[in-house]
């Protein structure tokens, strides 16, 4: 895919013109901002105002413990991690705007864009754009889903499969500082909760609307033996097969709910799924309700679509593997996208089909979808944008 060159026929905006504008505030967007700010390119980052249904910071603001991001051996809360990303962007001079970009025009350079509710006003312009708007997991909106989302329900086995709520705590003394009320609630049936001396103040973080209690410690001893818990996966494609197989490392047993009487997965993935001793496929089955104790999921109400028979499936974890929706509505029809809506980039780069527009993070990654890979692609986009700006300032053409 050779990127096209947009004709530079549009004047710079008198409102705001930037060398580079980043749209998106997840790991990809902030990593790009950090690199560009350190290169003295004065990046502008639009973090959005509940863009795509997420607070500024993206999907990680809806998660609890993040245990696989390097540099945090004890794990870190998703919102806390994104606060650190944001603080680092600001430290180096990134201009962060808490508004949503509602419209872009990529037909000419500099690129024009309009903020939400300002579409009828003069646009702002940028020499380069980095699209880092992310993707969101498709959800089923089952009864009880909102109650137990991230409290037993997840859309990422790699991210959440190993978290303690899917396993009994080992029969030995444990002691740690719960980073939020969720942690304390998870363990309250098995441990004694006490306040850290001098740290019992509740802290309100208004930007995310999240309450952290830095004053809770959890000290105690578990009451049961070490064993994993039963888990369920919804989906019938390759993603479902991969996630179910991965989860056998952590679950006592994994149930795969398939709406039809056959799998959509490739033959090799389907064979692995069917033959795995810790996996049971429930054919022609859908979930109708997520149930629990008000804190954590412990049961799934399921239905056979052929007989309409309903029954309980006791599980402590439910993983959706029904796909993701990339947030590409802003650029569809202007950038090349694949059949699933993900932005297509030149292999090995973040360059899109339009010269000067780069895509980073989950908006162009349908395979890995991890915070660390998003951050890496944000770095790539920043370096490529920096190089393009330098070449054009020096009059160098490819």
Phi, psi and omega in degrees: 000115178266124181294140178277159178255119179283135180295131182273079184242359184260133178290157177292149181289142175277347179279303181201120173239135182229152174290324179212134176240133178251129178250108182130146188228028174272194179304323180293311182297315182288325176296317176301317181297318181299313180294318182289323179294320179292339177270009178061036178260004175049058182293150173248127181243123175266109183273352177079157175240095186056038178295134181058022177085005181246148172291165176306132185114344173077206188301328183295340178288347180260000182260168175257252184287129170252111187251356184242019175264122185303146176099355181231079186299335179263007183082169180206147177292144179305309179298324179293321178297317181290330173298322179292318175304311184297316180298323180289323176299315180295322183304323183266005172104012176295136174270112182258126181244121182272061176222165182256134173279121187261340185204141175227153175235109183259015184279346181209159177245146358295152181292141179255146177212155182233138176282159178301135181073008177235022185295339181264007180256178178297135180284164169260163187228159178211142178290323178223155179231140171243117180267114181225049187276354172077193179212157179234145180292137174289137182240160182262345180057046178288160173298129181087354183297316181296328181293320188252011175295127185064013172232038182133340178247134183214167174239018182212102180294319180298321181289317195240355185300329185264004184291152188299336184294345178265007179217150171292145177293136180304151182282071176205163181295140177230152177204123178201172179259116178292132186274344176203179183295332180297314180301313182297320181294322182301321189257001191295339180281349185235354184222166177263132182256131177222162182272139173292139180297125175077006183230034187268009184279133174282137182244127178261125177256098190293330186294323181260348182067030183247135178261124176250138175247097182281003184254014181255130168244153178242117182230134178165201186219135181287161183253356183236178177273159178290123171197151179278170185244158178289143183230162178226148177233137176251124179144160181228010181261192180299321180298317179296318180296317180295316182293318180297317179296318179298319185290344177295344176291335189242329183270151174293326175202151181237125176257133178248119180267117181242124185293330183258186179263013179209162179267147173270353183294159176298160185302318183291321179290321179296320179298316179299319182295311184296324186269356184285129184292341181259011182238132173240126178266126176259099184287154176050041186233138176232157174270142180240338180202141175258128185233156179189198182264013183096339178249311184230148177293139174217001180201148178235127175271123185237160182222137172278121186287345179273321183255347185065012177288134178249148176203169179270144173234101181291110177220153179253357177214140178230126183239125177275130176228056185245016175104171179234158179244107179291142182274074184243012180303329183297329188239002180297137184090348179245332175242151177290130177233159179274177183302338179268000177095359179283143179291133179271131178241158175297128183309131179084002180222179173250010180290129179269191181286351177245124180301131180095353176247126182240150180235134183221151177085201187294344180294341178233007183237103181261002185255307188269308175052049179242153179300320184290322177288327176296316178300318179298318179289332174295320175298315179301314181299319180296314181294322179290322176294318179300316180296316180297316179300316180296316180296318181289327177292330179269359178077023181267132178245150178293000000 
